[in-house]
Amino acid sequence: MKARGLLLAAAVLAAGTGAARNLAAQERLAPVPPAQELPAPMPPAPPQRPVVAVVLSGGAALGFAHIGILKVIEQMGIPVDIVVGASMGAVVGGFYAAGYSPSDMERIAATVDWRTGFDDAVADSPYSFREREVSRRFPLTVGFDSGGFWAGRGLLAGQSITTMLEQLTLNVSDIDDFDRLPRRYRAVAADVATGEEVVLSRGRLADAMWASAIIPVLFKPFVL
C-alpha cells in the first residue's frame, strides 16, 4: 500500500515536471512581442535671438556717417530691430526705420539738394521791412524780460525740409505707430519750453524726424 502511494506520487511529480518543461519550451518558442517604440526626443528649442537696437546720435551733416555704420552692421549679418535717433541720427534712423537700405540712403544723401531746405526764410512776415532785416541780421537774439529767458523765433521755418522728408517717407505715411514701421523707431527731441527730453513714438514719421533734428533759434520751434 505504501509502495503504491510512493509510485503514484512519483508519477504525479514526473507528469508535473514534464508539463512545466513543455510550457517553458512553448514560451521559448512563442514570438516575442515587439518592444513599444519610444517617441523621438523633441529637438532642442532654437535659442531666442536677442533684440538688437541701434542708437544714432547727432552731428549735423556728419550724421550721414551713420549710413556707413549701418552698412557695416548689415554686412556682418546683424539684424536691427529698433532704431533710436537724435538730431541728424533721427533723420538717418527714420529713413532706415521706413525701410530704406544704407545704399538707398547714400543715394538720397548724394542726390537730394539739401540747400533747398534753407531757402524758406520767412518772407511773408507781418513785420516791417526794417524789422525783417534786423531779424535776418540777428537771428540768434536772446534776452530776459518779466517772463524770464527768451530766444528769437528763429530765422527759418523749415517748411522746405519738412516737405522733403514727407516726400521721402510717403511709403509709411499711413503709419502713425512707430512700432509698426518696418523697423521700430524712436526719435529723441526736447521741449524748448522746459528743456525736458521728449521721446516720440507716434505720429507722422517725417514730423518726428524733423522735430528731433531742428536747431533751436536757427529754426522756428516745431509744434507737434
Secondary structure, DSSP 8 states (H G I E B T S, - for coil): -HHHHHHHHHHHHHHHHHHHHHHHHHHHHS----------------------EEEE---GGGGGHHHHHHHHHHHTT----EEEEETHHHHHHHHHHTT--HHHHHHHHHHS-GGGGG--B--S-SS-HHHHHHHHH-TT-EEEETTEEEE---SB--HHHHHHHHHHTGGGTT--BGGGSSSEEEEEEE-TTT--EEEE-BS-HHHHHHHHH--BTTB-----
